[in-house]
Amino acid sequence: MTRVEGLARFALLLIVCALPAGLLGYQYGLRPALDSGAGIVEIRAYAPEYGGFSVKSVNAVVGQPVTLRFTAMDVVHGIAIGPGLGIDLGPVDPGKHREVTLTFDQPGTYTYYCTTWCSADHWRMRGVIEVRDPSNPDVFPPAQIDPVIERLIAEGIDIDARVDMNALAAGAKSAHGSGHSPAEVTSALEFSRQPSAARGEALVAEASVVIPDDLRTLDWQRTHTPGEALDALHAANPAQGHDVLADAVAYLWTRPADDVARAVYNANCAACHGEFGSADGPASLQTASDVVLFSDPAYMFTMRGDVLYAKIRRGGMGTDMPNFGTLFTPDETWALVDYLWSLTFARDRHVSDR
């Protein structure tokens, strides 16, 4: 081989090897460094088993804009940031990116997370934004104590208690005519028809059902079960049947549809619980325990709103349900709880008298 041939081969080797290495170095080394200096943070999203977000923590400064650029590296990832920011970048296709520029006016902690079921460990797709004030670098808001959860603990309520519907049903079947309360019987058995907020609204408008004043208050409804409301309505309306009173409860327990809450549910809950709360989401067979049916009135008549709130914010221990308290504000969580009741009582969709 001549010297000229050797030089040619060496040049070709440089082109074949060095050029791709240089491009990769720019893409994953130099470019992020340059971008970071300009207030841009490159965050690459991989399926959780391959590392999740490449950047797990971002530091930001009060009053200074920071741009987060999310790139999906393997599968589709949905990107949202909370709590209280209302940022949902939507799905990001593999090889594509979306970015958002944020300017914070006070110190605090925020979370960016994936809203598309990308793997069985999807819930691990989270990263943190820590915002500090350079004028008070040592001042950082402490973790907030949630008064709703603290009140439940003080009451001795087991947030993680699982309702054994089979045991309740067996007990209820033997309770007919034995003096047990309507709530104990009705909430444990299948309803002869799905309770309907629309029918309940008509009943209340016609004054066909007497509603005790305390049942109309939001605080009472959030701290009592629909079954307890059924008991109270039965005492005030002894001549009315259980199905009629259940419709009145459905009316009291539901609120006008919230499109934001619906979007939050579909992005974060429907993968397991199903779009209509029927526990038929694509991930429903991958969880450690059976997925709750929000569409099942027998189950939901046993649940308190504040317990549902606590489960959402703290997570369901031993159920594979992650905590959402770092993603949603308390008000956003309550809106989500209200949306769950609409899945049970169907305020905004037709329900037949079956």
C-alpha positions in Angstrom: 0.0 0.0 0.0 1.4 3.4 -1.0 1.6 6.4 1.3 -1.1 8.1 -0.7 -3.5 5.1 -0.3 -2.7 5.1 3.5 -3.6 8.8 3.8 -6.8 8.2 1.8 -7.9 5.4 4.1 -7.1 7.4 7.1 -9.1 10.3 5.8 -12.0 8.0 5.1 -11.8 6.6 8.6 -12.0 10.1 10.1 -15.1 10.8 8.0 -16.8 7.5 8.9 -16.0 7.6 12.6 -15.3 11.2 13.7 -18.2 12.9 12.0 -20.9 10.9 13.7 -19.1 11.2 17.0 -18.9 14.9 16.5 -22.6 15.2 15.7 -23.5 13.1 18.8 -21.2 15.2 20.9 -22.9 18.3 19.7 -26.4 17.0 20.1 -25.9 15.6 23.6 -23.0 17.6 25.0 -22.1 20.9 23.5 -25.7 21.9 22.4 -27.3 21.3 25.8 -24.4 23.2 27.4 -24.9 26.1 25.1 -28.6 26.0 25.5 -28.4 25.9 29.3 -26.3 29.0 29.2 -29.1 30.7 27.3 -31.8 29.5 29.8 -32.8 26.4 27.8 -32.7 23.0 29.5 -32.8 19.9 27.2 -34.8 17.1 28.8 -34.9 13.8 26.9 -37.8 11.4 27.7 -37.2 7.7 27.6 -39.5 4.9 28.8 -39.0 4.5 32.6 -37.2 1.2 32.2 -34.6 3.1 30.2 -34.1 6.0 32.6 -37.2 8.2 32.3 -36.4 11.8 32.0 -32.7 12.5 31.4 -32.9 15.5 33.7 -34.5 14.7 37.0 -34.1 18.2 38.6 -34.1 21.7 37.2 -33.0 24.8 39.1 -34.8 28.1 38.3 -34.5 31.6 39.6 -37.4 33.9 40.5 -37.9 36.4 37.8 -35.6 34.8 35.2 -37.2 32.9 32.3 -36.2 29.3 31.8 -37.1 27.2 28.8 -37.6 23.5 29.0 -37.3 21.5 25.8 -38.7 18.0 26.0 -37.7 15.4 23.4 -39.4 12.0 23.1 -36.6 9.5 22.5 -38.4 6.2 22.1 -42.2 6.2 22.4 -44.9 8.8 22.7 -44.7 10.8 25.9 -47.2 13.4 27.1 -45.8 16.4 29.0 -47.5 18.4 31.7 -46.2 20.7 34.5 -47.9 21.4 37.9 -49.3 22.1 40.3 -51.4 25.2 39.5 -49.6 26.1 36.3 -52.2 24.7 33.9 -49.4 23.6 31.5 -50.1 20.6 29.2 -47.9 20.3 26.2 -49.8 17.3 24.9 -48.3 14.2 23.3 -44.7 14.3 21.9 -44.0 11.8 19.1 -40.7 9.9 19.0 -37.9 12.1 17.7 -40.0 15.3 18.1 -39.8 17.9 20.8 -42.0 20.5 22.5 -40.8 23.4 24.7 -42.2 25.9 27.1 -40.7 29.0 28.7 -41.6 29.7 32.3 -41.0 32.7 34.6 -41.7 32.2 38.3 -42.6 35.1 40.6 -41.9 33.2 43.8 -39.9 30.3 45.1 -41.4 26.8 45.2 -41.3 23.3 43.9 -43.1 22.2 40.7 -43.2 18.8 38.9 -43.0 17.9 35.2 -44.5 14.5 34.4 -45.7 12.2 31.6 -49.4 12.0 30.9 -49.3 9.2 28.3 -49.1 5.6 29.4 -45.7 4.8 28.1 -44.9 1.6 30.1 -46.0 -0.3 33.2 -43.7 2.0 35.2 -45.3 5.1 33.7 -45.8 6.7 37.1 -42.0 7.1 37.5 -41.9 9.7 34.7 -41.5 12.7 36.9 -39.0 15.5 37.4 -38.7 18.5 39.7 -38.3 22.2 39.2 -36.9 24.0 42.2 -37.3 27.8 42.1 -35.3 29.9 44.4 -35.1 33.7 45.1 -31.5 35.0 44.8 -32.3 37.8 47.2 -33.3 35.3 49.8 -31.3 32.1 48.9 -31.9 30.4 52.2 -35.7 30.9 52.2 -37.7 28.1 50.6 -41.4 27.3 51.2 -41.7 24.3 53.6 -43.9 21.4 52.6 -47.5 22.3 53.2 -49.6 20.2 55.7 -52.8 19.2 54.1 -55.7 20.0 56.6 -58.0 17.5 54.9 -55.6 14.6 55.3 -54.7 15.7 58.9 -58.4 15.8 59.8 -59.0 12.3 58.5 -56.0 11.0 60.5 -57.4 12.7 63.6 -60.7 11.0 63.0 -59.0 7.6 62.8 -60.1 7.1 59.2 -58.0 4.5 57.3 -57.4 6.2 53.9 -56.1 2.9 52.5 -59.0 0.7 53.7 -60.4 -1.4 50.8 -64.1 -2.0 50.7 -65.0 -5.7 50.5 -68.0 -5.5 48.3 -68.6 -9.3 48.5 -68.8 -9.2 52.3 -71.1 -6.2 52.2 -73.4 -7.8 49.7 -73.6 -11.0 51.7 -74.4 -9.0 54.9 -76.9 -6.8 53.0 -78.8 -9.8 51.6 -79.3 -11.2 55.1 -80.2 -7.7 56.4 -83.5 -7.2 54.5 -86.3 -6.7 57.0 -83.8 -7.0 59.9 -83.7 -3.3 60.8 -80.5 -2.4 59.0 -80.3 1.1 57.6 -81.1 1.8 53.9 -77.5 2.8 53.4 -76.2 -0.6 54.7 -78.5 -2.4 52.3 -78.6 -0.3 49.2 -75.0 0.6 49.0 -74.0 -3.0 49.2 -76.3 -4.4 46.5 -76.7 -3.7 42.9 -79.2 -0.9 42.2 -82.2 -1.8 40.2 -81.2 1.2 38.0 -78.2 3.5 37.8 -78.8 6.5 40.1 -79.3 9.6 38.0 -78.5 13.2 38.9 -80.9 14.4 36.1 -83.8 12.4 37.6 -82.8 13.6 41.1 -82.8 17.3 39.9 -86.4 16.9 38.6 -87.5 15.3 41.9 -86.0 18.2 43.9 -87.5 20.8 41.6 -90.9 19.2 42.0 -90.4 19.1 45.8 -91.1 15.4 45.6 -88.3 14.8 48.1 -87.6 16.7 51.2 -83.9 17.6 51.5 -82.6 18.3 55.1 -80.6 21.6 55.1 -77.3 20.1 56.1 -77.3 17.7 53.2 -77.2 20.7 50.8 -73.9 22.0 52.2 -70.6 21.2 50.5 -68.8 20.5 53.7 -71.3 17.9 54.8 -71.2 16.2 51.5 -67.4 16.0 51.4 -67.2 14.5 54.9 -70.1 11.9 54.6 -70.8 9.1 52.2 -73.8 9.1 49.8 -75.0 6.1 51.8 -75.2 8.3 54.9 -77.1 10.8 52.9 -79.5 8.0 51.8 -80.1 7.3 55.5 -80.9 10.9 56.2 -83.2 11.2 53.2 -85.0 8.0 54.2 -85.7 9.4 57.6 -87.1 12.6 56.1 -89.0 10.8 53.3 -90.1 7.4 54.7 -92.7 6.9 52.0 -90.2 7.2 49.1 -88.4 4.2 47.6 -84.7 3.7 47.7 -84.2 4.2 44.0 -86.0 7.5 44.1 -83.9 8.7 47.1 -80.7 7.4 45.4 -81.5 9.8 42.5 -81.8 12.6 44.9 -78.4 11.8 46.4 -77.0 11.7 42.9 -78.3 15.2 42.3 -76.8 16.5 45.5 -73.4 14.8 44.9 -72.7 16.0 41.4 -71.8 19.4 40.0 -71.8 20.8 36.4 -69.2 19.2 34.2 -65.8 20.7 34.5 -63.9 20.4 31.1 -60.5 21.0 32.8 -61.2 18.2 35.4 -62.3 15.9 32.6 -59.1 16.6 30.7 -57.0 16.0 33.9 -58.9 12.7 34.5 -58.4 11.5 31.0 -54.7 12.3 31.0 -53.8 10.9 34.4 -56.5 8.4 35.5 -58.2 6.9 32.5 -55.3 4.6 31.6 -56.3 2.5 34.7 -59.8 3.5 35.6 -61.1 3.9 32.1 -62.6 6.9 30.3 -66.0 6.4 32.0 -64.7 5.0 35.3 -65.4 1.3 34.4 -61.9 0.1 35.3 -61.2 -0.9 31.7 -58.2 1.3 30.8 -55.3 -0.2 28.9 -53.2 -0.5 32.2 -56.0 -1.9 34.3 -54.6 -5.4 34.2 -51.1 -4.4 35.2 -51.8 -3.0 38.7 -51.0 -4.7 42.0 -54.7 -4.7 43.0 -58.0 -4.5 41.3 -58.8 -1.0 39.8 -61.7 0.8 41.5 -64.9 1.3 39.4 -66.0 4.8 39.8 -69.0 3.9 37.6 -70.2 1.4 40.3 -72.7 3.1 42.6 -72.6 0.3 45.1 -69.0 1.1 45.7 -69.2 4.8 45.5 -72.1 5.0 47.9 -69.6 3.8 50.6 -67.0 6.5 49.8 -66.4 9.9 51.4 -65.3 12.8 49.1 -62.5 13.7 51.5 -61.2 10.1 51.4 -61.1 10.2 47.6 -59.3 13.5 47.8 -56.7 12.1 50.2 -56.2 9.0 48.0 -55.5 11.2 45.0 -53.1 13.5 46.8 -51.2 10.8 48.8 -51.6 7.8 46.5 -53.1 4.4 47.1 -50.7 2.4 49.3 -50.1 -1.0 47.8 -52.3 -0.3 44.7 -49.7 1.0 42.3 -51.5 4.4 42.3 -48.9 7.2 42.7 -49.4 10.4 44.6 -50.8 13.3 42.7 -50.3 15.9 45.5 -47.2 17.2 43.8 -49.0 17.6 40.5 -52.4 19.2 41.4 -53.4 22.0 43.8 -56.0 21.2 46.5 -58.6 23.0 44.4 -57.7 21.0 41.3 -57.9 17.8 43.4 -61.4 18.7 44.6 -62.5 19.4 41.0 -61.2 15.9 40.1 -63.2 14.4 43.0 -66.3 16.2 41.7 -65.7 14.7 38.3 -65.5 11.2 39.8 -69.0 11.6 41.1 -70.2 12.5 37.7 -68.9 9.2 36.4 -71.1 7.5 39.0 -74.2 9.6 38.7 -74.1 10.6 35.0 -75.2 14.2 35.3 -74.2 15.1 31.7 -75.1 12.0 29.8 -78.4 10.2 29.2 -79.3 7.4 31.7 -82.1 5.1 30.9 -84.6 3.9 33.5 -83.4 0.3 33.3 
